[in-house]
Amino acid sequence: MTIHGREVTFKKTVGAACAIEKLSETAGGVRAYLNSKTYSEQQEHCAAFMEELSKGAEEALFWEAYNRGEQYQVKPLTSSEALTLENAEFNALFVEAVVAWQGDAPEIKAKAEKKADAQ
């Protein structure tokens, strides 16, 4: 998504996941952290969540460029920058961040219960 004239991307890297865990550990997990009680806390937490996932994407791009012998300027979306957006744009950007967060999660399926023999 283009924000303030540049493309913002998100990536759930190990570093981003660790940073988000640290942000959310006192709230009781990521879901509780993002669903804070007040509007201002919720928006600030969502902005911080997006910042960490943006850092993950930008740092990955930096190392990819570095390994090719190229330079790359890391420019993640900051939480302060995210908070300057209008609600609709902020919400659309947050949806992209959540998709990145969930897209890298392993899929876990419940095993079907075995039926007991009726004898």
C-alpha positions, 0 to 999 in steps of 0.5 A: 500500500502506498503511504505518504508517497512510498510503498509500505510492506509487512513481513512476519520475520523472527525479529518482528514476531519477537518484538511484537511478543514483547509489546504484547506480553503484559496484555496477555497476548497479541489479540488482547494487545490489539483489542485494548479497552480504549480507542487511543490505546487500541490505535497506538497498539495497532500502529506499533504492531504495524511498525514492527512488521514493517521493520521486518520487511524493510530489514529483510530487503536490506539484507537481500540487497546487501548479499547482492552487493547493493545498498538499500535504505531501510525506511519502515513505517513508524507508529507515529507516521501510521497515526497521521493517517485517516481512519479508512487508510489506517484500517486498510493498512492494518488489515494488510499487516494482519494478513502478513502476520497470519499468513506466515502462521503454521496451519494446525488442523484438529484431528478427526475423532475416532469413533468407538466401535459400537460393540 
